[in-house]
Amino acid sequence: MTEENVRTTDTAFTITRTFPAPLATVWDTWTRPEHFQQWFHAKPGTVELDLRTGGPWRAVTQTPGGEMPVSGVYREVIDGEKLVWTVDTPGDPVVMTATFSERDGRTVAVYHQTVVAPFTCDQAVAGATGLLDSFGQYLKTITGTQP
């Protein structure tokens, strides 16, 4: 079972999830293009992840409204532990952080994201929650466990 905690402010939110899988499995599923493509709902062949500080990332997502290109830059990468990345948006990029730690064979993932205005926070939380749900479901196909 996946545990979740959500905290919000006017300018950011944090979601903490515990996944029933070891850290190495969660990290690989989050950072390897062939896995990222699946849980991020990216168009096959469009995912590029240059997993290093300053490295770009990009994908074309498949949404009900059609295809949407997304991209950004990794600001910080600590292998197996932490990712800080941006998503290019008009104006300032959105900054996201994910930290990972293992406890008793399960992985605690803490996802943090800035928002441009208080009225966008609920929408951003819903989007992030949807992606984390998708990640958990895809992780289940790899580990054979319940998310």
Helices and strands as residue ranges (DSSP letters): E 3-8, E 12-19, H 23-31, H 33-39, E 48-49, E 56-63, E 66-78, E 82-87, E 94-103, E 106-114, G 118-120, H 121-143
